[in-house]
Amino acid sequence: MQRGPNKLAIHSLCNRIVLCHVAVTDTPRCSLAPALFRTISLNMILQILSILFRPLGAVFALFASHQGRPAQWRGVRRSHRVQVIRDCRYGGTDDVPLRADVYLPTKPGPLPAVLMIHGGGWNSGDVAQTASQARRVAARGYVVVNATYRLVPAALFPAQLQDMQQALRWMRANAASYGIDPSRIAAWGYSAGAHLAALLGSLQPGDRLYDAGARVAAVVAGGTPADLRKFHGGTLVPAFLGERWREHSPIFRESSPAANVRAGQAPVFLYHGAVDWLVPPDQAIDYQRALQDAGVVNELYLMRGLGHITAFLMDGAAVQRGADFLDRQLTSPRS
């Protein structure tokens, strides 16, 4: 069991430091500083960090392990140009609109699609955080909808899940407009976003939160807090769920993808930093074991030497392996 420091809260703080807009409130010594800092956006920060870390990521990929990958699979990784339609409203209210950026590959449709879900501890983050992943997955031939959702503390679980279900219904309702095959939609996320993606894939008819119009055909999840029952201390998970940990808590169980694994759920690709001390790797390892025991198609890509933030910044190989997984699962239309 994981006790002691609130590791997810630390991740949220790291996320705010690494993935934030640059702002200057004090009077700068250099007159050029205000204009310079105002031009630095979150996207620019992430792009710079990604470029800086990319060579290291290729090195770490040499030491990664990949469990469950078919030995004989030889896919073709094609790259397509991508058009982005920004700020599409998929739901919400006039006061709190829910928006998404749609990434369209220059490829005839209908195409498989991915709902991309950002992380941030359920209380921060936006689509800029996952813009790089969205573009790379779209370049592989997927329509990608990179969506926002309501955040803690203004909205508690299951609001975030319900927002993503609304995004999936919107994708199906607008499938013809965006060239989406509604039978081939997957969910992809990192950290808190991975939790929501995995939860979407675990829901089945009869579950309280199941939505037939929001089903997914596959899941790709990185740095996944798959079992919230393991987080006994801290404030982040209780703030998300609206109650503190207690043994046999129904909401802790209902919100944990690893606690709801059953035969027939969507196939799952997991990737995780092997030295992640914010969301420890046993979250992925135990989740994969549960998937395996239930007969659910799964793969685990363990990124040796990388932690939670570094696995996100150096995810080049993981994203390619995740897209390979989607190619295997979504290669033909499904009924």
C-alpha positions in Angstrom: 0.0 0.0 0.0 1.2 3.5 -0.7 1.2 5.8 2.3 3.3 8.8 3.4 3.7 11.8 1.1 1.0 12.6 -1.3 2.7 11.5 -4.5 0.0 12.6 -6.8 -0.1 16.0 -5.2 3.6 16.3 -5.9 3.0 15.3 -9.5 0.3 18.1 -9.7 2.9 20.6 -8.4 5.5 19.3 -10.9 2.9 19.6 -13.7 2.2 23.2 -12.8 5.9 24.0 -12.8 6.8 22.2 -16.0 3.6 22.7 -17.9 2.6 26.3 -17.2 2.4 29.5 -19.1 5.3 31.9 -18.4 4.2 35.0 -16.6 6.1 38.0 -15.2 4.6 40.1 -12.4 7.8 41.9 -11.2 9.3 44.8 -13.0 12.1 43.3 -15.2 15.6 44.6 -15.3 15.7 44.2 -19.0 13.2 46.1 -21.1 13.1 43.2 -23.6 11.9 40.7 -20.9 8.2 41.5 -20.9 7.7 41.1 -24.6 9.9 38.0 -24.7 8.1 36.3 -21.8 4.7 37.2 -23.2 5.5 35.4 -26.4 6.5 32.1 -24.7 3.4 29.9 -24.7 2.8 26.5 -23.2 3.1 24.9 -26.6 6.5 26.5 -27.2 7.8 25.3 -23.8 6.7 21.8 -24.5 8.1 21.8 -28.0 11.5 23.1 -26.8 11.6 20.5 -24.0 10.6 17.7 -26.4 13.4 18.7 -28.8 15.9 18.9 -26.0 15.0 15.5 -24.6 14.4 13.6 -27.9 17.9 12.3 -28.3 18.0 11.1 -24.8 14.6 9.4 -25.3 16.0 7.4 -28.2 18.8 6.2 -25.9 16.4 5.2 -23.1 14.2 3.4 -25.6 17.0 0.9 -26.2 16.5 -0.4 -22.6 12.7 -0.5 -22.6 10.8 -3.7 -22.3 7.6 -4.5 -24.2 5.4 -7.3 -22.9 2.6 -8.7 -25.1 3.7 -7.4 -28.4 3.1 -10.0 -31.2 6.5 -11.3 -32.3 5.5 -11.6 -36.0 3.8 -8.3 -36.4 5.4 -6.1 -39.1 3.4 -2.9 -39.4 4.1 -0.1 -41.8 4.5 3.3 -40.1 3.2 5.8 -42.7 3.3 9.6 -42.0 0.6 12.0 -43.2 0.3 15.7 -43.2 -2.0 17.0 -40.5 -4.6 19.9 -40.5 -5.7 21.3 -37.2 -9.2 22.7 -36.5 -9.0 24.5 -33.2 -11.4 25.4 -30.5 -14.4 23.3 -31.5 -17.1 23.3 -28.9 -18.3 19.8 -28.1 -20.4 20.5 -25.0 -20.6 22.3 -21.7 -22.5 25.5 -21.0 -22.1 29.1 -22.0 -20.3 29.8 -18.7 -18.1 26.7 -18.9 -17.8 25.6 -22.5 -16.0 22.4 -23.3 -13.7 22.6 -26.3 -11.4 20.5 -28.4 -8.8 20.7 -31.2 -9.4 18.3 -34.1 -6.4 16.9 -35.9 -7.2 15.7 -39.4 -4.7 13.6 -41.4 -4.6 14.2 -45.2 -5.9 10.8 -45.9 -9.3 9.6 -47.3 -11.8 8.5 -44.7 -13.6 7.3 -42.9 -10.7 6.8 -40.5 -10.2 5.4 -37.0 -10.1 8.1 -34.4 -8.6 8.9 -31.0 -9.9 10.9 -28.1 -6.8 12.5 -26.6 -7.0 13.3 -22.9 -4.5 15.6 -21.1 -3.2 15.0 -17.6 -2.6 17.4 -14.7 -3.9 15.6 -11.5 -7.5 16.3 -12.5 -7.1 19.9 -11.3 -4.9 21.5 -14.1 -3.8 21.1 -17.7 -5.3 21.8 -21.1 -5.1 20.6 -24.7 -1.7 22.4 -25.2 -0.2 19.7 -22.9 -1.1 16.9 -25.4 -0.8 18.8 -28.6 2.5 17.0 -29.6 1.0 13.6 -29.0 -2.2 14.5 -30.9 -0.2 15.6 -33.9 2.0 12.6 -33.9 -0.9 10.2 -33.6 -2.8 12.0 -36.3 0.2 11.8 -38.6 -0.2 8.0 -38.3 -3.6 8.2 -39.9 -6.0 8.8 -37.0 -8.4 11.7 -36.6 -7.5 13.0 -33.1 -9.8 15.0 -30.9 -7.7 16.7 -28.2 -10.3 17.7 -25.6 -10.6 19.7 -22.4 -12.7 18.7 -19.4 -13.9 20.3 -16.2 -11.3 20.4 -13.4 -11.2 20.0 -9.6 -12.3 21.8 -7.4 -15.1 23.2 -9.6 -16.1 19.7 -10.6 -15.7 16.4 -8.8 -15.7 12.8 -10.2 -17.5 11.6 -12.2 -17.8 15.0 -14.0 -14.5 14.5 -15.8 -15.5 11.1 -17.1 -18.9 12.4 -18.2 -17.2 15.2 -20.1 -15.1 12.6 -22.0 -18.2 10.6 -22.7 -19.8 13.7 -24.1 -16.8 14.2 -26.3 -17.1 10.7 -27.6 -20.8 11.2 -28.4 -19.9 14.4 -30.2 -17.3 12.5 -32.2 -19.9 10.0 -33.3 -22.5 12.6 -34.0 -20.1 14.5 -36.2 -18.4 11.5 -37.7 -19.3 12.4 -41.3 -18.0 15.9 -41.0 -14.6 14.9 -39.8 -14.2 11.6 -41.7 -14.4 9.4 -38.5 -15.4 5.7 -38.5 -17.6 5.6 -35.4 -16.9 1.9 -34.8 -13.2 2.6 -34.5 -12.7 5.2 -31.8 -10.0 4.8 -29.1 -9.1 6.8 -26.0 -5.5 7.9 -25.2 -4.2 9.8 -22.2 -1.3 10.4 -19.9 -1.4 10.5 -16.0 -4.9 11.7 -15.0 -5.8 11.6 -18.6 -4.7 8.0 -18.8 -6.9 7.2 -15.8 -9.9 8.6 -17.6 -9.0 6.8 -20.8 -8.7 3.5 -19.0 -12.0 4.1 -17.1 -13.7 4.7 -20.5 -12.4 1.3 -21.7 -13.4 -0.6 -18.6 -17.1 0.4 -18.4 -19.6 -2.2 -19.6 -23.4 -2.5 -19.8 -24.9 -2.6 -16.3 -22.3 -0.2 -14.7 -23.7 2.9 -13.2 -21.5 5.2 -15.3 -21.8 3.2 -18.6 -22.8 5.2 -21.7 -23.5 3.1 -24.8 -22.8 6.1 -27.0 -19.4 6.6 -25.4 -17.8 3.2 -25.8 -14.2 2.9 -27.0 -12.6 0.1 -29.1 -9.1 0.4 -27.5 -7.2 2.3 -24.9 -3.6 3.7 -24.8 -2.7 4.9 -21.3 0.7 6.3 -20.0 1.7 6.8 -16.4 -1.7 5.5 -15.3 -3.0 5.8 -11.7 -5.1 2.7 -12.4 -6.0 1.8 -8.8 -6.9 4.8 -6.7 -7.5 2.5 -3.7 -3.7 2.4 -3.2 -3.5 6.1 -2.5 -4.3 6.3 1.2 -2.9 9.7 2.1 -2.7 13.2 0.7 -5.3 15.5 -0.7 -5.3 15.1 -4.5 -7.3 11.9 -4.9 -9.8 12.9 -2.1 -10.2 16.3 -3.8 -11.0 14.5 -7.0 -13.4 11.9 -5.5 -15.0 14.1 -2.9 -14.1 11.9 0.1 -11.0 10.6 1.9 -9.7 7.1 1.6 -11.5 4.4 3.6 -11.4 0.7 3.2 -14.0 -0.8 0.8 -15.1 2.7 -0.3 -17.5 2.3 -3.2 -16.3 5.5 -5.0 -12.7 4.5 -4.7 -13.5 1.2 -6.3 -15.8 2.6 -9.0 -13.2 5.1 -10.0 -10.3 2.6 -10.3 -9.9 0.9 -13.7 -7.9 -1.9 -12.2 -10.8 -2.7 -9.9 -13.2 -3.1 -12.7 -11.3 -5.4 -15.2 -13.6 -7.9 -16.8 -13.6 -10.0 -19.9 -14.9 -8.2 -23.0 -13.6 -4.8 -22.2 -11.5 -2.7 -24.7 -7.9 -3.8 -25.4 -5.3 -1.8 -23.4 -1.8 -0.6 -24.2 0.1 0.7 -21.1 3.4 2.6 -21.0 5.0 3.7 -17.8 8.3 5.0 -16.4 10.0 2.2 -14.5 11.3 4.6 -11.9 8.1 6.7 -11.6 7.8 7.7 -7.9 4.8 9.9 -8.5 2.6 7.1 -10.0 4.6 4.0 -9.1 5.1 1.3 -11.8 3.2 -1.2 -9.8 0.1 0.7 -10.9 0.7 -0.5 -14.4 2.2 -3.9 -13.6 -0.8 -4.9 -11.3 -3.2 -3.5 -13.9 -1.7 -5.5 -16.7 -1.8 -8.6 -14.5 -5.5 -8.1 -13.9 -6.1 -7.6 -17.6 -4.1 -10.7 -18.4 -6.1 -12.8 -15.9 -9.4 -11.6 -17.4 -8.3 -12.5 -20.9 -8.3 -8.8 -22.1 -5.8 -8.0 -24.9 -3.1 -5.9 -23.4 0.5 -4.8 -23.8 2.9 -3.1 -21.4 5.8 -0.9 -22.5 8.0 -0.3 -19.5 10.4 2.7 -19.9 13.5 1.8 -17.9 15.4 4.7 -16.2 12.5 7.2 -16.7 10.1 8.8 -14.1 6.7 10.3 -14.5 7.7 13.6 -16.1 10.6 12.3 -18.1 8.5 9.5 -19.5 6.1 12.1 -20.7 8.8 14.3 -22.2 10.7 11.4 -23.8 7.7 9.5 -25.1 8.7 9.2 -28.8 9.1 5.4 -28.8 6.1 4.9 -26.5 3.8 6.9 -28.8 5.0 5.0 -31.8 4.4 1.7 -30.0 1.0 2.9 -28.9 0.0 3.8 -32.4 1.3 0.4 -33.5 -1.1 -1.2 -31.0 -4.0 0.8 -32.4 -3.1 -0.3 -35.9 -3.3 -3.9 -34.7 -6.6 -3.3 -32.9 -8.4 -1.0 -35.4 -7.1 -2.1 -38.8 -10.7 -2.8 -40.1 -14.1 -1.5 -39.4 -16.0 -3.1 -36.5 -19.7 -3.5 -36.0 
